[in-house]
């Protein structure tokens, strides 16, 4: 009878503990703000360009973004990364990756890129991926991992378009909050 009572009490305790949600207070273990500056190649700026259209809809020009929300364009970039919003500031690394314009109905892109940081502040990589509904003021994408100072880090990056000049230049402010730090 004692074993049955012990089992019953253990089972009841386990059932009660698992039925109440645990309130989790997520606090970032590391926080970082970076800016990256994208200058798309337009056929006249080869010396300054940091990104280029590598695929476009059939019949489209690779030096000009497609009409209709740029749907179908694939852009590869290698952009300078700074700690402030000045393109002329000392770079702390590069943002390397791609974005694919993926909607016929609005400006939206699928992002996949890595911050490659090599400075006195930080050394290592931070890998990010996610949807970028460009017209929203802020967008969240996933931080899927990293190396070096960011080994096995995960979290959320909030992206905000900080500035743009037509279809040639834009600057993104990226606020990264790491919730898993090793």
Secondary structure, 3 states (H helix, E strand, C coil): CHHHHHHHHHHHHHHHHHHCCCCCCCCCCEEEEEEEEEEECCCCCCCCCCEEEEECCCCCCCCCCCCCCCCCCEEEEEEEEECCCCCCCCCCEEEEEEEEECCCCCCCEEEEEEEEEECCCCEEEEEEEEEECCCCCEEEEEEEEEEECCCCCEEEEEEEEEEEECCCEEEEEEEEEEEECC
